[in-house]
Amino acid sequence: MDNQTAQTPTQGARRAPGLGRMLAGLALAVAAATTSTAAQAACGALLDRTLPRLQDEKPQNLCQYAGKVVVVVNTASFCGFTPQYKGLEALHAKYQSRGLVVLGFPSNDFGSQEPGSNKEIADFCENTYGVKFPMFAKTRVKGAQADPLFAELARRTGKTPSWNFHKYLIGRDGEAVSSHSSLVGPDSSSFIQDIEKQLGVAKP
């Protein structure tokens, strides 16, 4: 036997744990990738996007709301419809346990009624209306520069927001979408019926 290539039992024992750790790490990586792929598939294309949070502009992936009934609403701080914040927060609180989430997107697209910074808007929403539902950074919601989420919602429903507090309702499957104008308040019977209908659908 060649003494230079011979492997002692001790050397083999030292290498085995390193190999084991490497294989374990590889298995974890594969499992994580599989879980991520499955989560993306469950999420669907409509919610599979990342947007900055209002309070700190930290990126948030909307896939965290997959399987929920989602209300997407463009908001403004100085609008005749601004008191709808109160109704939206009440709606969120009432149905949250059943799987509803309200997502607010401040926009300055209509009447320049949202001129402030993200921080100013966040302070206003919290201090004036006690908003606790998720809010996102100022967003363009119409025209050629509309955020892709709103562009897709408009494409699917055939309805583009015509003013502040336009509401889109996304079903649990992430595919069913309905549109409700600013004139339809959060406590409107037609809106509540649509929400109740979607909440009654089993999770995908």
C-alpha positions in Angstrom: 0.0 0.0 0.0 1.2 3.5 -0.8 1.8 5.3 2.5 1.2 8.7 0.8 -2.3 7.9 -0.4 -3.4 5.6 2.5 -6.2 7.0 4.6 -6.1 6.2 8.3 -9.4 5.4 10.1 -9.0 8.7 12.1 -8.8 10.8 8.9 -11.9 9.2 7.5 -13.8 9.8 10.7 -12.8 13.5 10.6 -14.1 13.9 7.1 -17.4 12.2 7.5 -19.0 14.8 9.8 -18.0 17.6 7.3 -19.7 15.7 4.5 -22.8 15.1 6.6 -23.1 18.8 7.3 -22.7 19.6 3.6 -25.4 17.1 2.7 -27.7 18.4 5.4 -27.2 22.0 4.2 -28.0 20.9 0.6 -31.2 19.2 1.8 -32.3 22.3 3.6 -31.7 24.4 0.6 -33.7 22.1 -1.7 -36.5 22.1 0.8 -36.5 25.9 1.1 -36.6 26.2 -2.7 -39.5 23.7 -2.9 -41.4 25.6 -0.2 -40.8 28.9 -2.0 -42.0 27.5 -5.3 -45.1 26.1 -3.7 -45.9 29.4 -2.0 -45.5 31.3 -5.2 -47.8 28.8 -7.0 -50.4 29.2 -4.2 -50.0 33.0 -4.3 -50.9 33.5 -7.9 -49.7 36.2 -10.3 -51.9 39.0 -9.0 -50.5 39.1 -5.5 -46.9 37.9 -6.4 -45.3 41.3 -6.2 -43.3 43.4 -3.7 -44.3 46.9 -2.6 -43.0 49.3 0.0 -44.8 49.7 3.3 -46.1 53.2 4.2 -44.5 53.6 7.6 -40.9 52.8 6.8 -40.9 51.9 3.0 -39.8 48.3 4.0 -40.5 46.0 1.0 -43.5 43.7 1.6 -44.5 40.8 -0.6 -48.2 40.6 -1.1 -48.0 36.8 -1.2 -48.3 37.0 2.6 -52.0 37.7 2.0 -52.6 34.7 -0.3 -55.6 32.7 0.6 -57.3 35.7 2.2 -60.1 37.9 0.8 -58.3 41.2 0.0 -59.7 44.7 -0.3 -57.4 47.0 -2.3 -58.3 50.7 -2.0 -56.6 53.9 -3.2 -56.8 56.5 -0.4 -56.2 60.2 0.2 -56.0 62.4 3.3 -57.9 65.5 2.0 -60.9 64.2 0.2 -64.6 64.2 0.8 -64.4 60.4 1.0 -61.6 60.4 3.6 -63.9 59.5 6.5 -64.2 56.1 4.8 -61.0 55.3 6.6 -63.1 54.8 9.7 -65.4 52.3 7.9 -62.5 50.5 6.3 -60.8 50.0 9.7 -64.1 48.8 11.2 -64.5 46.4 8.3 -60.9 45.1 8.7 -61.4 44.6 12.4 -64.8 42.8 12.1 -63.8 40.3 9.4 -60.0 39.9 10.0 -60.6 36.7 12.0 -62.5 35.2 9.0 -59.7 36.0 6.6 -60.3 39.5 5.3 -57.5 42.1 4.9 -57.7 45.7 3.8 -54.7 47.1 1.9 -54.5 50.9 1.6 -52.6 52.7 -1.2 -52.4 56.5 -0.8 -52.5 58.3 -4.1 -52.1 61.9 -5.2 -53.7 61.1 -8.6 -57.0 62.8 -7.9 -57.3 66.5 -7.1 -53.8 66.5 -5.5 -55.5 65.4 -2.3 -52.6 63.4 -1.0 -49.6 65.8 -1.2 -47.8 64.7 2.0 -44.8 62.4 2.5 -45.2 58.8 3.4 -44.5 59.6 7.0 -47.0 62.4 7.1 -49.7 60.2 5.6 -48.9 57.4 8.1 -49.2 59.8 11.0 -52.5 61.2 9.7 -54.0 57.7 9.2 -53.0 56.5 12.7 -53.7 59.7 14.6 -56.9 60.7 12.9 -58.6 57.4 12.1 -56.7 54.8 14.1 -55.9 52.9 11.0 -54.3 49.5 11.7 -54.8 47.7 8.4 -51.7 47.5 6.1 -50.9 50.7 4.2 -48.4 51.1 1.4 -46.3 54.0 0.1 -47.8 56.6 -2.2 -48.9 54.9 -5.5 -49.9 55.9 -9.0 -53.2 54.2 -9.7 -54.2 55.4 -13.2 -52.7 56.1 -16.5 -49.6 55.0 -18.2 -47.6 55.2 -14.9 -50.1 53.2 -12.9 -48.5 50.7 -10.5 -48.7 47.2 -12.1 -51.0 46.0 -9.4 -53.6 48.6 -10.2 -53.1 48.2 -13.9 -53.8 44.5 -13.6 -56.9 45.1 -11.4 -58.2 47.6 -13.9 -57.6 45.1 -16.8 -59.4 42.3 -15.0 -62.4 44.3 -14.0 -62.6 46.8 -16.8 -62.7 49.6 -14.2 -60.0 52.1 -13.5 -60.3 54.2 -10.3 -62.0 57.5 -11.2 -61.5 59.0 -7.7 -60.1 58.3 -4.3 -61.4 55.3 -2.3 -62.1 53.1 -5.3 -62.2 49.5 -4.0 -61.2 46.2 -5.6 -62.2 43.0 -3.9 -59.9 40.0 -4.6 -61.2 36.5 -3.8 -59.4 33.8 -1.8 -58.2 32.2 -5.0 -56.4 35.4 -6.0 -58.2 35.4 -9.3 -61.8 36.5 -8.7 -61.9 40.3 -8.7 -64.8 42.8 -8.4 -64.8 46.6 -8.5 -66.6 49.1 -6.3 -66.6 52.8 -6.9 -65.8 55.5 -4.4 -69.5 56.1 -3.9 -69.8 52.5 -2.5 -68.9 52.9 1.2 -67.3 50.2 3.3 -70.6 49.7 5.1 -72.6 49.5 1.9 -74.9 46.4 1.8 -73.8 45.5 -1.8 -70.1 45.7 -0.7 -70.7 43.7 2.5 -72.6 41.0 0.5 -69.7 40.7 -1.9 -67.3 40.3 1.0 -69.5 37.7 2.7 -69.7 35.8 -0.5 -66.0 35.6 -1.0 -65.4 34.8 2.7 -67.7 31.8 2.3 -65.5 30.4 -0.4 -63.1 27.6 0.9 -59.4 28.3 0.9 -57.6 27.0 -2.2 
